[in-house]
Amino acid sequence: MKRTLFLVSFLFACVSGPESPSANSDGPRNTDVDIVFSDLVGMRPGAAVGVVMDGEVVHRAGYGIAHMDHGIPITPETVFDIASISKQFGAMAALLLEAQGHLDLEEDVRAYVPELPDFGATIVPRHLIHHTSGIRDWPHTMSLGGVEYSDVISFDKILRMLYQQSAINFPPGSEYAYSNTGYNLLAKTIEVQSGMTFRDYTQEQIFEPLGMKNTHFSDDYLEIVPGRAGSYTPVDDETDGIFRRQINQLTALASSSLNTTVDDFILWMKNYETSQVGGEEIIHRMLERGVLTSGDTLAYAHGLTTGEYRGLKHFGHGGSWAGFRTNFIRFPQEDLSIVVFCNFSTCNPAGRALKVAEAFLEDQMGPAPVQLDGSDDTTEAPNLSDSELRQYSGHYRSPELDSTYEIFVESGRLVAEHWRNPASILSPIGEDSFTGDQRWFPEVRFIRNQTAQITGFTVTGVRVRNLMFERVQ
């Protein structure tokens, strides 16, 4: 009889997992915040949310499922990859190392990392922090090289790619262009100057002092992390409740790949109030915005974006990788901090975080922003014949990426094909200019020599500019 009761109890515990989170899995709760996440119910991915106001936790909850295969619920103790929110920790690590006398933010980075190519201009750590280095962003650059986001993309692989580059987007300090690669180079610089791995340095200097016991920078994609959420994306229409797994094999130190929980991140949010790690001077410097050589001041500070919403000043950062979507926002004058970690790609954590802010600060906010309809683009694209398109046919190679594309005409369309990437249709948008239907070809511009022969093409996007592919045949 006892054996039967034991088996019944065991089976009940197994099937009741999603309905039976641990006793300390949430609370306190705010009903207005619950409404913002009320759609994340049942067997579907969801979010973990933390809200701190006036130094007190006023909302702490999980919604939806962390691991779809096993029906494990999300709680504030669930571990998420928080993607680019990680950058503020990279910036903090650099400021701490500077305060310890081991890093000069105005020194040539090549003095620390001599493997970095000489681009003909001096790049300093300050440029890396504010995204003003001109260094190309690796997600676009590596996609052009045939690397898929689901591939193993390691810290070392990113750096090896960087060391093969022969040009940058613009003179350092002259412009802003978001660069994950720059933060990875910052992590390498911190490793060299601290004599520790970036993971160990941040553990010792930031996470352990704050009591962030379930936080670490991932430097091994095969590492087992108890309580870690999977990441997902909807299949077709999200309303049908069907999701598929998004593989995450990234270890991009400082720019991304921080594993943490809402509970731990609450401790970090409180640090902006208490200055326990860094002290008041460094916390103040975290909010100092970058300045271009022209004198223009950026909205981007030290791994943090500054801004204003409905008349209230705020700072924070968002993140996006695989199926993870994350957002952190703090309204310093109102002493309100919000963090939203999602494990599915259509979550819109930034929009949800602002709705949470409205639940607490509506009476102090100005008018809601007016939503403007976008105007239609009436520019007529060129219509090229097959013979006109064929002049672009050939093989084009980038020595920097060790990667070759074949361009040919098929069914009246110009096609770019790489053995590792899906074929991309290139549609004409101007003289010798095309746009592709794949993310790695936002703008392709063919180059001609003095006799009007095509000698190559460049690829340009928001974070990669004029990356050259030379015609080889």
PyMOL commands that set and color helices and strands:
alter all, ss='L'
color gray80, all
select helices_A, chain A and resi 2-15+17-19+31-36+83-99+109-111+125-130+138-144+155-163+180-194+198-210+238-240+262-274+279-286+349-364+386-390
alter helices_A, ss='H'
color red, helices_A
select strands_A, chain A and resi 47-53+56-63+65-67+72-73+80-81+216-217+232-234+243-245+258-260+305-309+312-321+324-331+336-342+394-398+403-410+413-417+424-430+433-436+443-448+454-460+467-471
alter strands_A, ss='S'
color yellow, strands_A
deselect
rebuild
show_as cartoon
